[in-house]
């Protein structure tokens, strides 16, 4: 099942903690092809809309499956790819002054969302294991002309932009937790787990006993 189009995976099927496949989104045809390492350009030809996809399996009864919320998010993305793309690009355009301040002369002149077409492309789609209103969050990791090393990351919920930043924001779980109101609970859970790990870690000299 590895490396198949993720739209073909049915809900509640075991996929493991991390599943790598792909998805074809017609809305991204004609943008830069960014299927190289770390979102680099892999071809001078434009993208045909095929994008690598990464799913974080949702833990259920000690196995990891594609949840119904993730299935719903993938279906929404496939059926509304232009709507999602336009929302994402409008978010980037709104954030353009901030990006210009950071990158200065490295930042190309962008006046409309159409200007992004020759300056970026989607490297990865990250389907998160957090959801809201029965739809999982989806992160877009993009390679771009103004930052070859760090790229751009956009976390989205359906066609709404949640957060924009460097590429790592496209798979940052805390973007989801803060948006769906579970941040406090997740923080407590992390602290409890971290405490248990520390309590069970041996001091270096204890290994000799």
N, C-alpha and C positions, 0 to 999 in steps of 0.2 A: 504493500500500500504506500510505501515511501515514495515521495516524488510524484504524486499524482495531483491533478488539479483539485484544490481543496473544496471546490463546489460539489464534488462528487462524494464527499464524506458525509455519512448520515450521523445524526445526533446519537450520543451514547455508545458510539463505537470506540473501542480502546485504541488510543493513538500513541500513548507513552507521554512522558513529561514534556518532550520537545519533538514536534513533528515538522519536517521540512517538505514543502511541496511548492506549488506555484498557482497563480491565478492569472487569467487574461482579462484585462479591463480595457475595453475599447476606448474609453475616454482618455487614456494615456498614450494612445498611438500618436506618433509624430513628435513626442518629447525625446529628450536624450536617452540613449540606451545606457543604463547604469548597472549592468549586471556583473561588473568586475569586482575585484577585491575592495572591500570597504566602500562600496558605492561608486567606484571609479568607472569611467567610460570604458566599455568593452568593444565599442564599434563606432565608426563614424556614421554608420547608418542609423536612422531614427528607430525608436522602439516600435515594436509591433503590438505592444500592449501586454506582453507576457512579463510577469513580475514574480520574483521569488517570494514565497510566503512561509512564515514561521508561526506555528500555533503552539501556545503554552497549554498543555493538556490540563483539564480541570480534575482535581483529585476527588474521586468518589469511591468509597469503600476500598481503599488501598490500591486502586488502579487509576490511571489517568485517561479521561475520555474527552471527546468533543461534546461539549455541553449544548443544550438546546439554545442557550443564549448566544453561544459562539456560532452555531448553525444559522441562527436568525441574523446575526451581524454579517456573516459572509453572504447570505442571500440578499440582504439589503444592499451591501456593497456592490454585488454583481448587477443587481437590477437598477441601481441608482448611481452608477459610476460617474456620470457627468455631473450630477448634482453634488456628489461628494467632492469631486475634483474642483468644481467651481468654488465651493465653500472653502476648501483648503487654500486655493490660490488667492482668494479674497482675503483670507487670514494673513497670508504672507505679504500681500500688498499693503494691508493695514499696518503690518509690523515693519515695513520697508524702512521708514525713517530710523528706527532703532538699529536695524541691520546696517544701514548706511553709516551711522555713527560709529559702529564697531569696526566695520571693514574698510571704511573710507574709500580709497581709490580702487580697491579690489572689487568693490560692489558695482556690478554693471548698472547702467541706467534702466530703470524699470518704471514705466508709466502706466501700463495696463497689465492685466493678468496674462494677456497673450505674449507679453515680453518674456515671461518665464519659460516659454516653450523651448527656446534655444539655450537655456541656461541651467536646466535641471532635469532630473528624471527620477522615478521611483526605483530604489534599489531593493527594498524589502517591504512587505506588509507584515506587521506583527499583530496576530489575533490574541488578545490578552485573556487571562482567566478571571478577570473582574468584569462585572456587568452593571447595568442600570436599565430599568424598565424592560427587562428580558432581552436586552441586546448587549453583547460584549463590546468592550472598547477595542478600537483598531488603531494601531500606530503606523504612520507612514515614515519610513526612513528614506531620505532623498539624498542623492549625490548632487552637488551644485558646482558652478563654475567659480564661485568666490571663496570656497573653503573646501579644498580637496581632502583635507585631513579629517575634519569633523562633520561635514555635511550639514543637513537640516533634519530635524525631527518634529513631526506633528502628531500629537495624540488627538484622536477623534472619537466621538460617540455618535453613531449614525452619520448625519451630515453636519454635525456641529463641531467646531474646533474647540478642544479643551485646553491645549497648551502648545506653544511653539518654542523651539530652542535648538540646541545642537542635536545630532543624530540620536544620541542616547535617550532623548526625551520620548522617542517613539516606542521605547520598551521600558520606560520608567513606571513601575507599578504605582508609585505614590501619586502620579498624575490621576490615576483612576480612583485611588482611595480618597483623595481630597475632593474629587468631583462627586462621588456617589455617597459621601458621608461616612465612610468606614475607616477613615484615617486613624481616629483615636483607638478603635478596636484593634486595628492592625499593628499600631505602635505597642499596645499592651501585649499583644501576642508575640511580637518580636522580642520585646524585653524579657518576657517569661521564658521563651525558648533560649535566648542568649544566656540568661541566668542559669538555666539547667545545664547548658553546655559547659559553662565555666565551673559549675559545681562538680561536674564529672571529669573534668580535665585533671590529669595528674601533674604534679610538680615534676620538674626534670629529675630530681633525686629519687622520686618515688618509683621510677621505673626499675631501679636497682634493688628494690626490696622484694 
